[in-house]
Amino acid sequence: MLHRTRLAAPLFAALVFGGTMAHAEPVAKPKAVLELFTSQGCSSCPAADALFVELAKDPGLIALTLPVTYWDYLGWKDTLAQDAFTKRQKLYAKTRGDGQIYTPQAVVNGTVHMVGSDKANLEKAVKDQAGTALPVTVSLDEAAGTLRIQLTPAAGGSDKPGGVWVVPISRLVMVPIERGENKGRSASYANVVRGMVRVGDWAGTQTTVQAPIASTKAEGADSYVVLVQADQPSKYGMIPGTILGAALAKR
């Protein structure tokens, strides 16, 4: 059974912590960005977690795991969860206007959502958006302590304003769960998000954004992703919309 909740939507907070990193290389344009909202305390989540481990192996996809906090009361506090991810999930529901917040929930390119273990629907969403998804090409280069992010729109690409985000990740994390609904399981998670920091703005034209290498670092992280994402003001602050471009740093 899906784990569902309806919580008030506070502002999304960008987080960043200290850590160690290596040099980044330019990467190919992905087909889609998939985000999984999951919890170690959710009995219906392990199948989705395992699916995202497999999806993360596809070089044409960027599959991210964002553990949420609202099931911590079920007997096990998620060791990877952050309030910022709970807020991001709720703000996506505000953007869509459907109020759908549950685990495991997958969001494709910041727009459509489905059950995170539903491989067929995930593949269909990626295929359906193939012609219009991620109109901004993102290239990465590191030199002299600076990350250079080059953004190149496709011909007739998106004119939606948005932000440029650096997202430190842990490529694979294994967690033994000692209590709660998944007691006795050892769960694996792919590309676990460790923080998010906005390093620049997107205005629809070719742009180069520079950020300190420190923005790519986070506790436990061993790589990072850069996202270009449309956003819009609301009474809750700036809320996330369509993901316009993305790149995963090769390690």
C-alpha positions, 0 to 999 in steps of 0.5 A: 500500500502506498504511504500518503500524507498531506502536510502544509507546504513551507518554503523549500530550503537549499542545503549544502555541507562540507566534503571531498570531490574530484575533477568533473568532465563534460557529459552527454545530454540526458533524456530525463531527470527522475526524482524518487521521494522515498523513506526507510520507514515506508514498507512499499518503498523498497521496490522503488528504491531497487528500481532506481538503483537500476535506472541510475545505471542508464547513462541516458537518465539522471535518477535521484533519490530524495528521502523524506522525513514524514514517516520517521514516527513509524518507528525508524528515523530515516538516516538519509532524509532531509526536511528540504526534500519533504518541502520539495515534494510538497512544493511540486504538489503545489505546482501541479495543483493536485495535492498528491504527496506519497511514498514512493513517488517518482517525478519526471522532469519536475512535471508528471508523477507516478508510483516510484516502483511503476517501471512501465509508467516511468518509461512511458513518461520519459518516452512521451516527453522525449521531443520536448524534455530538457531543452537546455544543454548543460556542460561542466568544467572544473578549473582553479577551484571554480565550477563553470556551467555552460548553458546552451538552449536548443533552437526555439528552446525554453524561455521560462526563467529559472535557477541553476542548482548544484546537487551533491549526491552519493552514488550508492548508499546501503543502509541496514534498517533495524526498526519500523516497517522494514526492520531487518532489511538492508536497503540500497539507494542510488544517487542520494541527494545530500543538499541543493544550492542555487548558484545562478539564474537562467534567463533563456539565453546562452549563459555561463555560470561560475560557482565555487567548487565548494558548492559541489561538496556535501557530507558523504557525497562523491559526485554531483548533478547540475539542474536548470529548473524553472521556478515561479513566485507564490505565497510559499516563495519560489516553487520548482517547476519543469526541469529544463536541463541537467548534467551528471558529473562523471567520477 
